[in-house]
Amino acid sequence: MRLAFLGILTLLFFSVFAFFYSKYARMIDARFRGDVIVRTTGIYAAPRTIRVSQGMTLVSLKSYLDGIGYVESTKEADSNRGRYLINGNIIKKTIGAGPAIVQFCFLLPHFSKPVSS
């Protein structure tokens, strides 16, 4: 009787342990993949205005899009997240799963010869 009770208690312990082990293993694997907090790109405030004369670079816009939850279209992520694609000096931004595409074109800097004084 005592051995049967100990067996049932051991089986119950290992069942609970296996459940939580698999649950937290999936959470840790998701964090290693970069899915710490899967955010869908949503409109929660006024959009950032980008003007032609603002002087924003391709790298700074990429950093901004990464910060607000967009993901590169070459990476795997939730289908509801906004995506962007960098092609040379152009960023194409897709908003969520919809067909809307916004395109930003960055002119490469052109430096003239320094004028000697």
N, C-alpha and C positions, 0 to 999 in steps of 0.2 A: 504494500500500500504506500509506504513511504517512498519507495523507489519510483513508483508510477507518478506520484505527485511531483517529485523532483524532475522526472522526465518531461512532464507537461509544462512545468515552470521553465525548464531549459528551452524547450521548443518555443514557448511564448516569447522568451527573451530574445532568442535568435531571429524570430520572425519580426519583432519590432526593430531590432538592430538592422536587419537587412532592408526593411522598408525605409528607415531614415538614412541609411548609408547610400542607397540608390538615389533618394531624393536630393540629398546634398551633393552627391557626386555629379548629378546633372547640373545643379546650380553652379558648381565650381567649373565644370567644363564649359558652360555658357560664358562665364566670366573670362576664361582663357581665350575663347573665340572673340571676345570683345562685345558681347551682348550683355553688358553690365545692367544697363537700363535701356530696354528697347522702347524708344520713344517714336511715336509717329509724328511726322512733321505736321504741325497744325498752326493755325493762325490764332495767336493769343494776344497779340498787340499790333500796333501799326507796323507795317513793313519798313525795313531800312531803305532809305532813299540813297541811290547811288547816282551821282552826277558825272558828266563827262569830265569836268575839270577837277574832280575830287582827288585824283592821284592815287586811287586804289590799285594795288598790284594784283596779279593773278594769284600769288601765294597768299596774300591777305584775304582775298575773297574765298579761297579754298579753306583757309583756316576758319573764317567766319561760318561758312556752310557746315563744316565739321562740328563746330561748336553748337549750332542750333539743331543738330540731329540729322542733317543730310548725310548720305553715304555715297561713295563713288559707285558708279553703275557697274564697275567691274567686280565689286565685292558682293558677297552674298549677304542679304539682310531681309528683313520683313518687307513684304510687297507694298505695305502702306507707307513706308518711309519715302521721303523725297530723295531723289538721286541727282547726281551731276556727272558729267563726262567732260574730261579735259582733252582737247584735241588741239595741240599746238598752243596758240595764244587765245583760244576760244573755250569758254565754259558753257556747256548746255545744261540747264537745270530743268528737271522734270518734277512737278509738284505731285507727290503721292502717286497713286495708281492711275491718275487721269492723264489725258493726252496733252495737257498744257505744257509747252516748252518755252522757257525764257533763255535767250542767248546773250552772253556777254562777250564782246570782242575787245581784247587788249592790244593796243598798238605797241609794237616793240619800240623801245627808245632809240632815237636816231641822234647821234652826237656829231656835231660838226667839228671841223678842225679848230683847235684853239687858235685864237688870234694872238699873234705875238705883239708885244707893246714896244 
